[in-house]
């Protein structure tokens, strides 16, 4: 009996020692396909524990609130997942600064949805081409939470639609939220070509689209709002997504960003955190459905809430190829994100160059370690 008690005590002592060796890291995740599953896999599969990390998760409601928490003088978050909407923050050289530290996935979460009948498939090919999008959007109002990823995503969609149009015929955006139009120049002022963007919380889009008349007719949003709309409203159709209409250089990556102060004070912890994310990413590529279920468990969402169609998850081979040289595809994705967001840095603030905004050393070292 004494031997059994001693054995049990030794086991408990071992687990206590292991727990004591773990370093607390305050981690932000988003309750959608891109924002939570990778971290959930790192936790459930033991990758965080393997690398000495004890993640303290916060499920944030939006990117702007996450950035506020991470950049505060009394920071409450150390590292977190973000979409493209708030990706100007690591480029901003003022105040408590951040850096990109990891490229997570290519988001297909952003979608343009509309009530049936607004857009016409004149070619009868089951897909709206850019001319059909042009005709459908002329003079319309689109509801978007402009500070999130769909804000920049919609601007890029307009650019793609306008690509082959004469200047006088191009669509142009009007919005009462001045920050959304920072760095934007309308190609003309023809009222017939105006597309009005109304800043609306992403979470409010399903209710707005549910109204039969007098509500929202066209929205650009991200999951889970878009998934909810499509599942619950048979009068709404999918008009455009990243995968269906965007070339690679317009396909924004979703990333992880971290506090520069935290990185400076905890370089090995930061490296270990990225190592855990990388191992989780390698596993995710071969187990996408299971990864979605892990994310749902972390966010306490019903099974089936997260749809893997809403993201493109790189494989180990792709990570290695995409970051093999500074000219490789991963850097092109990150530079495209940087270029699209640099204009959103508040006027008068210093702008960090791309090489400073993207602290790629953690990702590169992780790829070496896990080769």
Backbone torsions as a table, in degrees:
resi	resn	phi	psi	omega
1	UNK	NA	-41.7	179.1
2	UNK	-61.1	-41.0	179.8
3	UNK	-61.6	-39.5	179.1
4	UNK	-63.9	-44.8	180.0
5	UNK	-62.6	-43.1	179.0
6	UNK	-62.0	-42.3	179.5
7	UNK	-62.3	-44.1	178.9
8	UNK	-62.2	-43.1	-179.9
9	UNK	-63.7	-37.1	177.5
10	UNK	-64.6	-41.8	177.5
11	UNK	-62.3	-45.9	179.2
12	UNK	-62.2	-39.5	179.0
13	UNK	-64.2	-38.6	179.2
14	UNK	-63.6	-47.2	179.7
15	UNK	-63.7	-38.1	179.4
16	UNK	-64.0	-42.4	179.3
17	UNK	-64.1	-41.3	179.0
18	UNK	-62.4	-44.7	-179.6
19	UNK	-62.6	-38.0	-178.6
20	UNK	-66.5	-27.4	-178.7
21	UNK	-78.5	-15.1	-179.2
22	UNK	-75.6	140.6	-179.4
23	UNK	-101.4	129.0	178.0
24	UNK	-69.9	131.3	174.1
25	UNK	-131.3	127.9	-178.2
26	UNK	-86.9	114.7	-166.7
27	UNK	-119.3	131.5	175.5
28	UNK	-100.6	132.6	173.3
29	UNK	-129.5	161.4	178.2
30	UNK	-112.1	146.0	-175.8
31	UNK	-84.1	62.3	174.8
32	UNK	-149.8	-178.0	-172.9
33	UNK	-58.8	-39.5	-178.5
34	UNK	-84.4	-33.3	-165.5
35	UNK	-83.6	-17.5	-175.9
36	UNK	-126.4	-35.9	-170.6
37	UNK	-58.4	-37.6	-177.8
38	UNK	-63.7	-47.1	178.2
39	UNK	-64.2	-35.4	179.1
40	UNK	-64.4	-40.6	177.0
41	UNK	-64.6	-44.2	179.1
42	UNK	-58.3	-33.5	178.5
43	UNK	-78.3	-51.3	-174.3
44	UNK	-68.0	-35.5	-177.8
45	UNK	-87.8	1.3	174.5
46	UNK	83.2	11.0	-179.3
47	UNK	-69.3	-40.0	176.5
48	UNK	-61.7	-45.9	-179.6
49	UNK	-62.3	-42.1	179.1
50	UNK	-55.4	-38.3	-176.5
51	UNK	-98.4	14.7	171.4
52	UNK	78.8	23.9	-176.2
53	UNK	-107.7	132.4	169.9
54	UNK	-112.7	95.5	-176.4
55	UNK	-73.5	132.4	172.3
56	UNK	-106.7	102.2	-169.9
57	UNK	-82.9	140.6	166.7
58	UNK	-124.4	123.1	175.9
59	UNK	-88.9	106.6	-174.8
60	UNK	-85.6	153.6	-178.9
61	UNK	-82.2	-27.0	-178.2
62	UNK	-162.7	162.3	177.5
63	UNK	-61.2	-44.4	-179.5
64	UNK	-57.7	-42.5	179.1
65	UNK	-66.6	-35.1	176.8
66	UNK	-63.3	-45.1	-179.2
67	UNK	-64.8	-37.4	177.1
68	UNK	-60.6	-44.8	-179.5
69	UNK	-66.9	-36.1	-176.2
70	UNK	-79.6	-24.8	-177.2
71	UNK	-102.3	2.7	-179.0
72	UNK	-68.7	155.2	175.9
73	UNK	-60.4	-38.5	173.9
74	UNK	-104.2	77.9	-173.6
75	UNK	-58.8	135.7	176.1
76	UNK	-112.5	-1.5	176.1
77	UNK	-134.4	142.4	179.9
78	UNK	-101.2	-39.1	-174.4
79	UNK	-152.4	151.5	-179.5
80	UNK	-168.5	161.7	175.8
81	UNK	-80.3	139.3	172.3
82	UNK	-138.2	152.9	167.2
83	UNK	-86.4	-174.3	-174.8
84	UNK	-74.2	-19.3	-173.3
85	UNK	-57.8	-41.1	-177.3
86	UNK	-104.4	17.7	-173.6
87	UNK	-72.0	1.8	173.8
88	UNK	-76.8	-19.9	-175.7
89	UNK	-60.2	-43.5	176.9
90	UNK	-69.7	-10.5	178.5
91	UNK	-91.8	-18.5	-177.5
92	UNK	-76.3	118.5	-177.4
93	UNK	-90.2	11.2	-179.6
94	UNK	-102.6	154.9	172.7
95	UNK	66.1	-151.3	178.2
96	UNK	-78.8	110.4	-167.0
97	UNK	-92.0	160.1	179.1
98	UNK	-124.6	167.4	173.5
99	UNK	-141.3	145.9	167.2
100	UNK	-65.9	135.5	179.1
101	UNK	-127.8	-11.5	-176.2
102	UNK	-160.5	137.0	172.2
103	UNK	-96.3	119.4	-172.5
104	UNK	-89.6	-62.5	-175.3
105	UNK	-154.8	169.6	169.4
106	UNK	-97.0	120.9	-173.1
107	UNK	-79.6	132.2	168.1
108	UNK	-116.8	19.7	-176.8
109	UNK	-74.7	-29.6	-176.3
110	UNK	-75.1	135.3	-177.7
111	UNK	-144.1	149.0	168.2
112	UNK	-100.8	120.7	-179.7
113	UNK	-119.4	150.5	179.4
114	UNK	-150.3	155.1	173.1
115	UNK	-68.5	142.5	-175.3
116	UNK	-59.1	139.9	177.9
117	UNK	104.0	-18.3	-179.9
118	UNK	-75.3	-42.0	177.1
119	UNK	-103.2	141.3	-175.8
120	UNK	-118.4	124.8	177.2
121	UNK	-85.2	78.1	-174.5
122	UNK	-66.9	-25.3	178.9
123	UNK	-82.6	-10.2	179.3
124	UNK	56.0	37.1	-179.1
125	UNK	-108.7	7.9	176.7
126	UNK	78.1	10.4	-179.9
127	UNK	-147.0	137.6	178.7
128	UNK	-84.1	118.3	177.5
129	UNK	-83.5	179.0	-173.7
130	UNK	-66.8	-32.2	175.9
131	UNK	-66.4	-38.0	178.2
132	UNK	-70.7	-34.2	174.5
133	UNK	-67.1	-39.9	178.5
134	UNK	-58.6	-49.7	-179.1
135	UNK	-63.5	-40.8	-177.7
136	UNK	-69.9	-30.1	-175.5
137	UNK	-90.7	-18.8	-178.0
138	UNK	-55.4	123.5	175.8
139	UNK	74.9	7.3	-175.3
140	UNK	-94.4	167.1	174.3
141	UNK	-111.6	131.9	-179.0
142	UNK	-121.2	132.5	-177.9
143	UNK	-99.8	124.8	-174.5
144	UNK	-147.2	142.8	166.5
145	UNK	-82.2	97.4	-164.3
146	UNK	-66.9	-23.8	-179.8
147	UNK	-80.9	-1.9	179.0
148	UNK	-105.1	178.9	-174.6
149	UNK	-52.9	-42.3	-178.8
150	UNK	-59.6	-21.5	177.6
151	UNK	-61.5	-54.8	177.8
152	UNK	-69.2	-34.5	178.5
153	UNK	-58.7	-43.4	-178.5
154	UNK	-68.1	-37.2	175.5
155	UNK	-59.5	-42.8	178.8
156	UNK	-65.1	-37.2	177.5
157	UNK	-62.9	-42.9	177.8
158	UNK	-61.2	-41.3	178.1
159	UNK	-60.5	-42.3	179.9
160	UNK	-66.2	-39.7	178.5
161	UNK	-64.7	-38.1	-176.1
162	UNK	-80.2	-10.6	-166.9
163	UNK	-49.9	-42.3	-175.1
164	UNK	-104.4	13.1	-177.2
165	UNK	-97.0	143.6	171.5
166	UNK	-59.8	151.7	-176.1
167	UNK	-52.8	-42.4	-176.7
168	UNK	-67.7	-16.8	-177.3
169	UNK	-105.7	-2.7	-176.4
170	UNK	-68.3	147.8	171.8
171	UNK	-70.6	148.9	174.9
172	UNK	-138.0	153.4	-172.1
173	UNK	-101.9	135.6	172.0
174	UNK	-119.7	137.3	-179.4
175	UNK	-155.7	137.3	179.3
176	UNK	-76.9	-13.9	176.8
177	UNK	-86.0	100.6	-170.3
178	UNK	-61.3	-34.3	-178.0
179	UNK	-62.8	-27.3	-179.6
180	UNK	-68.1	-28.4	-177.4
181	UNK	-96.8	9.2	177.7
182	UNK	-59.7	125.3	180.0
183	UNK	80.0	1.2	-177.9
184	UNK	-99.2	135.1	175.6
185	UNK	-122.5	122.4	179.9
186	UNK	-68.2	135.7	-178.5
187	UNK	-71.9	-20.7	177.7
188	UNK	-160.8	-179.3	178.3
189	UNK	-126.3	26.5	179.1
190	UNK	-69.9	116.7	-177.8
191	UNK	-57.0	-29.7	-178.8
192	UNK	-66.8	-23.4	-177.3
193	UNK	-98.0	3.3	-176.1
194	UNK	-74.3	136.9	170.5
195	UNK	-118.1	115.9	-177.9
196	UNK	-88.5	125.8	177.7
197	UNK	-105.7	126.9	179.0
198	UNK	-111.0	122.8	-179.4
199	UNK	-70.0	117.3	-174.8
200	UNK	-141.3	134.5	179.0
201	UNK	-55.8	133.8	179.5
202	UNK	-55.3	-38.2	-178.5
203	UNK	-64.7	-20.2	-178.4
204	UNK	-90.8	-5.8	-176.6
205	UNK	-65.0	-42.1	179.6
206	UNK	-58.3	-42.8	179.8
207	UNK	-67.2	-38.4	179.5
208	UNK	-65.3	-38.3	179.6
209	UNK	-76.3	-20.9	-178.2
210	UNK	-73.7	-18.3	-180.0
211	UNK	-72.1	125.8	-175.5
212	UNK	-64.3	-41.5	179.7
213	UNK	-142.4	146.5	178.8
214	UNK	82.9	-0.2	179.3
215	UNK	-99.8	-145.6	179.8
216	UNK	-90.1	137.8	178.0
217	UNK	-106.4	-30.8	179.8
218	UNK	-134.8	132.9	177.7
219	UNK	-136.2	151.7	167.7
220	UNK	-119.8	118.2	-175.1
221	UNK	-145.3	-174.1	178.7
222	UNK	-131.5	160.7	179.3
223	UNK	-66.0	142.7	13.8
224	UNK	-91.0	-2.2	-178.8
225	UNK	-61.5	-44.0	-178.7
226	UNK	-64.6	-42.1	178.4
227	UNK	-63.2	-40.3	178.9
228	UNK	-61.6	-44.0	-179.9
229	UNK	-60.4	-48.1	-176.6
230	UNK	-67.2	-31.8	-179.1
231	UNK	-78.9	-27.9	-171.8
232	UNK	-109.6	-11.7	-175.0
233	UNK	-126.4	102.4	-177.5
234	UNK	-73.5	-8.1	179.9
235	UNK	-94.1	9.5	-178.7
236	UNK	-118.6	142.4	178.7
237	UNK	-128.8	157.6	177.1
238	UNK	-81.8	125.7	-176.6
239	UNK	-100.9	-45.3	-178.6
240	UNK	-154.4	145.7	173.4
241	UNK	-133.2	173.8	178.0
242	UNK	-61.8	-48.9	-176.7
243	UNK	-64.8	-36.9	-174.9
244	UNK	-76.6	-25.2	-170.9
245	UNK	-132.7	-11.3	-172.2
246	UNK	-104.4	133.8	170.8
247	UNK	-74.5	165.4	-176.3
248	UNK	-53.3	-40.5	-176.2
249	UNK	-69.4	-11.6	176.4
250	UNK	-107.8	3.9	-179.2
251	UNK	-93.0	99.1	-174.3
252	UNK	-72.3	135.9	173.6
253	UNK	-80.3	152.2	167.0
254	UNK	-92.6	143.0	-168.6
255	UNK	-133.2	172.9	168.3
256	UNK	-112.9	136.9	177.4
257	UNK	-124.4	155.1	-178.5
258	UNK	-139.2	155.7	175.2
259	UNK	-65.4	129.1	178.0
260	UNK	-60.8	-35.7	178.7
261	UNK	-65.5	-43.2	178.3
262	UNK	-63.2	-41.5	178.8
263	UNK	-61.2	-43.5	-178.2
264	UNK	-66.6	-36.3	-176.6
265	UNK	-84.4	-19.8	-173.9
266	UNK	-136.2	55.8	-173.7
267	UNK	-61.1	-39.2	-179.2
268	UNK	-73.8	-37.1	176.2
269	UNK	-62.5	-43.2	178.7
270	UNK	-61.2	-44.0	178.3
271	UNK	-62.2	-42.7	179.4
272	UNK	-64.0	-36.5	178.7
273	UNK	-63.8	-45.0	179.5
274	UNK	-66.1	-37.6	176.0
275	UNK	-58.1	-42.4	179.6
276	UNK	-65.7	-41.4	177.2
277	UNK	-61.9	-42.1	-179.9
278	UNK	-62.4	-45.4	178.6
279	UNK	-61.2	-40.1	177.7
280	UNK	-65.0	-38.0	179.7
281	UNK	-65.9	-40.2	177.6
282	UNK	-61.8	-41.4	179.4
283	UNK	-68.3	-41.4	-178.2
284	UNK	-57.0	-42.0	-175.0
285	UNK	-58.2	-31.1	-179.6
286	UNK	-98.3	-3.9	-174.6
287	UNK	-142.2	55.1	-169.9
288	UNK	-65.7	-42.8	-179.8
289	UNK	-64.6	-43.4	178.1
290	UNK	-63.8	-33.5	177.0
291	UNK	-63.4	-40.8	178.2
292	UNK	-62.0	-40.5	-179.6
293	UNK	-65.2	-38.4	177.7
294	UNK	-62.5	-42.1	177.6
295	UNK	-62.3	-39.8	177.8
296	UNK	-62.9	-40.0	179.3
297	UNK	-65.0	-42.1	179.2
298	UNK	-61.7	-40.3	-177.1
299	UNK	-91.6	-0.1	-179.4
300	UNK	56.9	48.9	178.1
301	UNK	-105.6	153.0	177.4
302	UNK	-61.8	149.1	178.1
303	UNK	-59.2	132.5	-179.2
304	UNK	95.3	-2.3	179.8
305	UNK	-65.8	-42.3	-176.6
306	UNK	-92.5	126.3	-177.3
307	UNK	-109.0	119.9	-177.8
308	UNK	-63.2	-13.3	178.5
309	UNK	-65.8	-16.0	-175.2
310	UNK	-84.9	7.0	176.1
311	UNK	-153.1	160.4	172.5
312	UNK	-113.9	117.5	-174.4
313	UNK	-102.0	115.7	-179.9
314	UNK	-64.8	146.7	174.7
315	UNK	-86.3	172.4	176.2
316	UNK	-59.4	-44.4	179.2
317	UNK	-60.1	-40.3	179.8
318	UNK	-68.5	-43.4	176.9
319	UNK	-56.2	-45.5	-178.1
320	UNK	-63.7	-42.1	179.9
321	UNK	-72.0	-41.5	-175.3
322	UNK	-65.9	-24.4	-178.3
323	UNK	-121.4	26.8	-179.9
324	UNK	-74.6	-32.5	175.6
325	UNK	-141.4	166.4	-179.6
326	UNK	-68.5	-11.9	178.9
327	UNK	-100.3	1.5	-176.0
328	UNK	-75.5	169.4	-169.1
329	UNK	-60.4	-37.5	-179.7
330	UNK	-60.0	-41.7	177.3
331	UNK	-67.8	-33.1	177.8
332	UNK	-66.2	-40.9	176.3
333	UNK	-61.5	-46.3	-177.9
334	UNK	-67.4	-37.9	179.0
335	UNK	-69.4	-35.8	176.7
336	UNK	-63.4	-39.9	176.6
337	UNK	-63.0	-46.8	178.7
338	UNK	-57.6	-50.0	-177.2
339	UNK	-61.6	-33.3	-177.8
340	UNK	-77.3	-19.5	-173.8
341	UNK	-110.1	-10.5	-175.2
342	UNK	-62.1	-31.0	-179.9
343	UNK	-69.8	-15.8	-178.6
344	UNK	-86.6	-7.6	173.7
345	UNK	-61.3	129.4	-177.6
346	UNK	-51.8	136.4	-176.4
347	UNK	-56.7	133.0	-180.0
348	UNK	95.5	-17.1	178.7
349	UNK	-80.9	147.5	175.4
350	UNK	-62.5	146.7	178.9
351	UNK	-109.2	122.0	178.4
352	UNK	-74.5	135.5	174.3
353	UNK	-65.6	160.0	-177.1
354	UNK	-53.4	-41.9	-176.9
355	UNK	-64.9	-25.9	176.7
356	UNK	-87.9	-33.5	-178.0
357	UNK	-71.0	-33.1	-179.0
358	UNK	-105.2	101.6	176.6
359	UNK	-82.1	78.1	-171.9
360	UNK	-75.8	-9.0	-174.5
361	UNK	-61.2	-31.7	-179.4
362	UNK	-69.6	-42.7	178.7
363	UNK	-66.6	-44.3	-179.2
364	UNK	-64.4	-41.8	178.9
365	UNK	-67.7	-38.1	177.2
366	UNK	-61.7	-39.8	178.1
367	UNK	-65.4	-34.3	175.9
368	UNK	-67.3	-45.4	-176.8
369	UNK	-63.6	-38.8	-174.1
370	UNK	-98.5	14.6	-176.6
371	UNK	-58.6	NA	NA
